[in-house]
Amino acid sequence: MIDVELSAEKLAPLLVGALLRDGEITVRLTEVEAYSGQDDPASHAWRGPRPVNLALFGDPGTLYCYRSHGLHICGNLVCGRPGGGSAVLFRAGEVVAGISVARRRRPGVSDVALARGPGNLGRVFGWTLADNRRPIVAEAAPDALVLVPGEPVEVVSGPRVGVSVGHQRPWRFWAAGDLTVSAYRRSPRIVAGRLDW
C-alpha cells in the first residue's frame, strides 16, 4: 500500500518502480519529481489556487493534470495534507502492459522511449485535462487509475528538470541506470548564486 498522505519529497522515491495502470496500459514508473506545494517556488501551487490548478489542491490520491508547452498533458499524484497543493510528477516509465496501444499512441518511437518524459507518459495513457481529479487507488475500481508497489529498485536523486527556482532541491528521483529515464536538462533561466529555499 502506498501512503499518499506522505509529503511529496518522502513519497516520490517510493514511487520509483511502482506500477501505474490506466485501462489497458501499465507503466512501471522509473522517474518522478516532488513538488511540495505553496512553500516550493517551482510548484504550480506557489501562488495559491487558481482555476487551472484547482485539482492540485484536491484530495490526496487523485490525479492533477496540466498542459505543458501547449501540447502535452502531464500527470501528477496529489499527496500530503488535503488542500496543501503537494504532488509528485510522473516523469517517465517503462510500458509493461498494453504495448500495442502505446505504440499506436506514439508511432515510430522505440519501446524504450514510449513513456520517457512526462508529456510522453501522459500521451501513452491518453490523458486529457478531463482526467483531473480521477482517483488513484490500490485496487481495480471503475474509471480509477491503479497504483501499486513494484519490485525494489536502486533509487538516485538530483535536481529537477527545467526548474529555474527551487532548483537546489534534489527532488527528482529515478531508477539508477534505467534507459527509460529522461535526460536531465538544466533550466537556462537559473540565476547563479540565487537561493530559493
N, C-alpha and C positions, 0 to 999 in steps of 0.2 A: 504494500500500500504506500502511495506517495503522499506525503503530508503537504497539501497546498497552502497551509497556513504558515509555513516557514517563510522567513524573509527571502527575497529574491536571490541574494548572494549565497544563502545557505541551500536553497532548493536547487539552484542551477546546476551545480556539479553532480547532484543526484540524478538529474535527468539525462546525463550523457550515458548512452547505452540503453535507455528506456525505449519501449515500443509505443508508437503513436499510430492508432488505426482510425481511419475515416472511410467507411464504406468498404470498397474492395482494396484500398491501398493501406499498407502498413509500412511505416518508416522506422528504422532504428536510428534514433537521434544520435548524432555524432558531434554536434556543435550547438551551443546555446550562449546567450548573453543575459546577464542580470541587470535590471533597472529598478532602483529602489524607491520610486515614487517621487513625492514632492521635495525630498531632500537631495535629489540626484539631478543636477543640471542637464544631463544628457537624456533624461526621461521625458516621454510625452506628457507626463503628469506634472512636470516642473511648474507650469503656470496655472495649474488647477484644472478643474473640469470645464470642458467646452463641448459643443455638440459633436465634434469629430472624435473625441476621446472618452466619451461617457462610459463606454463598455469597460475601459481600463479601470474605472472606479467601481466596477460591479463586484459581484461575489467572487471570492477565491474559487478556483476550479472552473473558470469559464474562459472562453476564447475572446481575445481582443485582436481585431484585425485592423490594419491600416494600409493605405495605398502608398507605395514607395516609388519615387521617380515618375509618378503619373501612370505607371503601367502595372506594377506587381502588387499583389496582396500578400502581406507578411502577417504571420500569426504569432500570438503570444499567449502564454498561460498566465492569467491573472492570479496573484498569490498574495500571501501576507494577510494583514488585517483587512476586513471589509471596508471599502471606501478609501484605502490607502494609496491606490494608484501604482502599486508594485506589480511587476510582471517579468517573465522570462521569455525572451525572444527565441523562437525555434529557428536556428540559423542554417542547419544542414543535417543531412541524414542519408542513410542507405535504404533504398526501396527493397524490402524483403518479401513483400506480397503485393500482387497487382501490377507486376512489372509491365505487362502488355498495355494496361490502361495508362500507366505513367509514360510509356514510350509514345502513345498516341497524343498525350497532352504536351510532350516535349520532343517532337520528332527530330531525328537527325542528331540527337545528343547521346553521348556514350552513357552506358548504365551508371558508371561511377559518378557522373556529373548530373544525373537527373534531378536530384534534390540538393545540389550543392549551392548554397546561398539562400537567404530567407525568401526572396521572391520566387525562386525556382521551386523551393519546397512548397510554397503556397500554390503554385501552378500545378504541381504534381497532384496535390489534394483537390484541386479545382475550387479553392476558396474564393469567395467574393466578400464584399463588405456586409452582405446579408448574413454571413456566418458569425458576426459579432454576437457575443453573449451565449453562444452554444455551450452546453455543459461539456466538461471534460471529466470523464468518470473512470472508475477502475474495472467496470464490467459492462458487457453489452447492454445498451438501452436505446430505444428509438431515437434517431436523429442526434445521438451523442457521439462525441469523439471518445475513444477509449485509450487510456494511458496506463501502461503497466510497467513495472521494473523489468529490466532486461538482465543479461549476463554482466557481471562486473567488468569494467574496462579501466585502463590506466588513464586518469584524467589530468590534463595540464591546464594552466590558465595563463592569461596575458591580457593586454589592453583590448578594449572593444574596437570593433571595426568602424572606421569612418566617423568616430566621435571626436568633436572638436573641444568640448567642455567635459570635465569629469573624466578625461582620458587617462588620468593616473590610476584609476581604479582597475585592477586586473580582473574584471568580471566577465571575461569571455572564457568559456570552458569548452574543451574539446577532447576527443579521444586521440591519444598520442599515436602518431604515425598513420592515422586513417586517411585514405585517399579521397574520401568524400568531403572532408573538411575544406571550407573555403579559404582562399588566400587572405592573409592579413593585409589591409590597406589602411595606412595611417592617414588621418584627415589632413588635407593641405591647409586647413583653417586653424590648426593648433597654434597658439601663441606661445613662443618659448618663454619659460620661466613663470607662466601663469598657473597658479594652483586653484582648482575649483572644488575643493572639498567642502 
